Amino acid sequence: MAIGLALPIATLSVFYYDVHHALPIALTSLFYLSPVFYPASLVPSAYQTLYFLNPIAGAAHPLPRRRLRRPMAVALLLAGTAAQAAIVYTLGYAVFHRYATVFAEIV
């Protein structure tokens, strides 16, 4: 997931030189929005699906005891996280590969 996010950011930093100034602000904001700081029980039930679309929620979410009795639910949560990571990596690589031929001309 990290590489998939880093490749488009690297591409943007070639074209726009101020990306390195905005990146710490964006990363800090995303860090505090990540579900590491709050449990799923604080999220209203109407937004639970949106909460678990966040790939960090699947990897870092402490599962309640009732879910531990159902290993299929845990496996589905981790499989969804892996699928999201694969999609992000594929899209990031496609963006980077698309513009890689232009890098030498700009730099």
C-alpha atoms as a printed R data frame, in Angstrom:
    type eleno elety resid chain resno       x       y       z
1   ATOM     1    CA   MET     A     1   0.000   0.000   0.000
2   ATOM     2    CA   ALA     A     2   2.814   2.403   0.874
3   ATOM     3    CA   ILE     A     3   4.584   1.889  -2.445
4   ATOM     4    CA   GLY     A     4   1.309   2.270  -4.315
5   ATOM     5    CA   LEU     A     5   0.769   5.638  -2.663
6   ATOM     6    CA   ALA     A     6   4.391   6.744  -2.990
7   ATOM     7    CA   LEU     A     7   4.661   6.229  -6.748
8   ATOM     8    CA   PRO     A     8   2.035   8.860  -7.760
9   ATOM     9    CA   ILE     A     9   3.401  11.250  -5.130
10  ATOM    10    CA   ALA     A    10   6.881  10.831  -6.612
11  ATOM    11    CA   THR     A    11   5.427  11.506 -10.048
12  ATOM    12    CA   LEU     A    12   3.726  14.663  -8.792
13  ATOM    13    CA   SER     A    13   6.929  15.866  -7.167
14  ATOM    14    CA   VAL     A    14   8.700  15.760 -10.517
15  ATOM    15    CA   PHE     A    15   6.115  18.019 -12.130
16  ATOM    16    CA   TYR     A    16   5.363  20.245  -9.114
17  ATOM    17    CA   TYR     A    17   8.314  21.223  -6.958
18  ATOM    18    CA   ASP     A    18   6.203  22.271  -3.956
19  ATOM    19    CA   VAL     A    19   4.831  18.793  -3.272
20  ATOM    20    CA   HIS     A    20   7.456  18.240  -0.592
21  ATOM    21    CA   HIS     A    21   6.032  21.219   1.334
22  ATOM    22    CA   ALA     A    22   2.427  19.987   1.237
23  ATOM    23    CA   LEU     A    23   3.207  16.320   1.856
24  ATOM    24    CA   PRO     A    24   3.887  16.534   5.638
25  ATOM    25    CA   ILE     A    25   0.629  18.402   6.192
26  ATOM    26    CA   ALA     A    26  -1.350  15.863   4.167
27  ATOM    27    CA   LEU     A    27   0.312  12.899   5.866
28  ATOM    28    CA   THR     A    28  -0.318  14.300   9.342
29  ATOM    29    CA   SER     A    29  -3.976  14.865   8.495
30  ATOM    30    CA   LEU     A    30  -4.353  11.343   7.141
31  ATOM    31    CA   PHE     A    31  -2.573   9.957  10.186
32  ATOM    32    CA   TYR     A    32  -5.080  11.512  12.585
33  ATOM    33    CA   LEU     A    33  -7.981  10.353  10.402
34  ATOM    34    CA   SER     A    34  -6.746   6.771  10.451
35  ATOM    35    CA   PRO     A    35  -8.615   4.326  12.669
36  ATOM    36    CA   VAL     A    36  -5.600   3.778  14.913
37  ATOM    37    CA   PHE     A    37  -6.748   6.528  17.279
38  ATOM    38    CA   TYR     A    38 -10.363   5.478  17.747
39  ATOM    39    CA   PRO     A    39 -12.176   2.134  17.892
40  ATOM    40    CA   ALA     A    40 -14.947   1.065  15.559
41  ATOM    41    CA   SER     A    41 -17.406   1.291  18.448
42  ATOM    42    CA   LEU     A    42 -17.184   5.105  18.303
43  ATOM    43    CA   VAL     A    43 -18.246   5.154  14.653
44  ATOM    44    CA   PRO     A    44 -22.025   5.240  14.115
45  ATOM    45    CA   SER     A    45 -23.427   2.036  12.669
46  ATOM    46    CA   ALA     A    46 -24.515   3.864   9.502
47  ATOM    47    CA   TYR     A    47 -20.838   4.605   8.745
48  ATOM    48    CA   GLN     A    48 -19.332   1.243   9.703
49  ATOM    49    CA   THR     A    49 -19.029   0.163   6.058
50  ATOM    50    CA   LEU     A    50 -17.219   3.382   5.182
51  ATOM    51    CA   TYR     A    51 -14.994   2.911   8.230
52  ATOM    52    CA   PHE     A    52 -13.909  -0.547   7.105
53  ATOM    53    CA   LEU     A    53 -13.192   0.655   3.551
54  ATOM    54    CA   ASN     A    54 -10.139   2.313   5.045
55  ATOM    55    CA   PRO     A    55  -7.341  -0.216   4.493
56  ATOM    56    CA   ILE     A    56  -5.736   0.606   7.821
57  ATOM    57    CA   ALA     A    57  -8.924  -0.421   9.627
58  ATOM    58    CA   GLY     A    58  -8.596  -3.964   8.355
59  ATOM    59    CA   ALA     A    59  -4.985  -4.284   9.404
60  ATOM    60    CA   ALA     A    60  -4.939  -2.374  12.711
61  ATOM    61    CA   HIS     A    61  -8.481  -2.780  13.979
62  ATOM    62    CA   PRO     A    62  -8.646  -4.700  17.247
63  ATOM    63    CA   LEU     A    63 -11.367  -7.186  16.517
64  ATOM    64    CA   PRO     A    64 -14.068  -7.660  19.151
65  ATOM    65    CA   ARG     A    65 -14.263 -11.014  20.899
66  ATOM    66    CA   ARG     A    66 -17.389 -12.044  19.048
67  ATOM    67    CA   ARG     A    67 -15.528 -11.825  15.743
68  ATOM    68    CA   LEU     A    68 -12.675 -13.937  17.006
69  ATOM    69    CA   ARG     A    69 -15.066 -16.859  17.189
70  ATOM    70    CA   ARG     A    70 -15.731 -16.439  13.480
71  ATOM    71    CA   PRO     A    71 -12.414 -16.791  11.662
72  ATOM    72    CA   MET     A    72 -14.161 -16.322   8.306
73  ATOM    73    CA   ALA     A    73 -15.007 -12.703   9.199
74  ATOM    74    CA   VAL     A    74 -11.370 -12.028  10.121
75  ATOM    75    CA   ALA     A    75 -10.171 -13.654   6.904
76  ATOM    76    CA   LEU     A    76 -12.599 -11.583   4.823
77  ATOM    77    CA   LEU     A    77 -11.461  -8.386   6.527
78  ATOM    78    CA   LEU     A    78  -7.807  -9.156   5.850
79  ATOM    79    CA   ALA     A    79  -8.561 -10.293   2.286
80  ATOM    80    CA   GLY     A    80 -10.337  -6.986   1.650
81  ATOM    81    CA   THR     A    81  -7.328  -5.102   2.972
82  ATOM    82    CA   ALA     A    82  -4.992  -7.116   0.734
83  ATOM    83    CA   ALA     A    83  -7.233  -6.502  -2.292
84  ATOM    84    CA   GLN     A    84  -7.277  -2.764  -1.612
85  ATOM    85    CA   ALA     A    85  -3.489  -2.733  -1.303
86  ATOM    86    CA   ALA     A    86  -3.143  -4.583  -4.611
87  ATOM    87    CA   ILE     A    87  -5.481  -2.144  -6.359
88  ATOM    88    CA   VAL     A    88  -3.657   0.902  -4.961
89  ATOM    89    CA   TYR     A    89  -0.294  -0.540  -5.980
90  ATOM    90    CA   THR     A    90  -1.525  -1.339  -9.505
91  ATOM    91    CA   LEU     A    91  -2.935   2.152  -9.988
92  ATOM    92    CA   GLY     A    92   0.166   3.805  -8.516
93  ATOM    93    CA   TYR     A    93   2.459   1.774 -10.735
94  ATOM    94    CA   ALA     A    94   0.334   2.604 -13.804
95  ATOM    95    CA   VAL     A    95   0.580   6.337 -13.093
96  ATOM    96    CA   PHE     A    96   4.324   6.170 -12.454
97  ATOM    97    CA   HIS     A    97   4.998   4.029 -15.531
98  ATOM    98    CA   ARG     A    98   2.864   6.320 -17.708
99  ATOM    99    CA   TYR     A    99   4.976   9.392 -16.893
100 ATOM   100    CA   ALA     A   100   8.388   7.740 -16.355
101 ATOM   101    CA   THR     A   101   9.520   8.515 -19.908
102 ATOM   102    CA   VAL     A   102   9.043  12.250 -19.322
103 ATOM   103    CA   PHE     A   103  11.065  12.423 -16.075
104 ATOM   104    CA   ALA     A   104  14.452  12.813 -17.772
105 ATOM   105    CA   GLU     A   105  13.198  15.702 -19.908
106 ATOM   106    CA   ILE     A   106  11.832  17.636 -16.930
107 ATOM   107    CA   VAL     A   107  14.638  17.040 -14.450
